[in-house]
């Protein structure tokens, strides 16, 4: 990948749409793509590991990172904060490494403003009912959290037209293949500029 800056691939969508699942399959299909691990103030879910799934930090550390400009983007989502480490992204891009992000729509818009050549992909559910079923079956949120995420999903869906592409996650294999096609197309178009 020498001679070009790494491509930033942002995948956003409402909670429960399957962003992690689709991205995991994309990484299996394209091992040259790296995952950008976000920082968060929320507690780990069962099975999540610090430094693998997220960098789990407390509010004081997150405040310091915001104050010191260590985050490329950050947002409050579902009563917790999430952000992307600036230094890690800049180092990977300089080395020609393509990075994929799982960020909320606020983060996606922030990255678009700072990195106009980023590829933004919105992952959409096949239907609102299917999205609600997936969130409920996940079993990681209580009733108030599920209600908040349902309300947030309506707002998040309104951002879909601001993304470069919308991929419906009705089948993980098909959705992952479509995301990978979008990435490959962008690479063929010249990847990322020096912006």
Buried (B, 14 or more C-beta within 10 A) or exposed (E): EEEBBBBBBBBBBBBBBBBEBBBBBBBEBBEEBBBBBBBBBBEEEEEBEEEEBBBBBEEEBBEEBEEEEBBBBBBEBBEEBBBBBBEBBEEBBEEBBBBBBBBBBBBBBBBBEBBEBBBBBBBBBEEEEBBBEBBEEEEEBEEEBBEBBBEBBEEBBEBBEEBBBBBBBEEBEEBBBBBBEBBEEBBEEEBBEEE
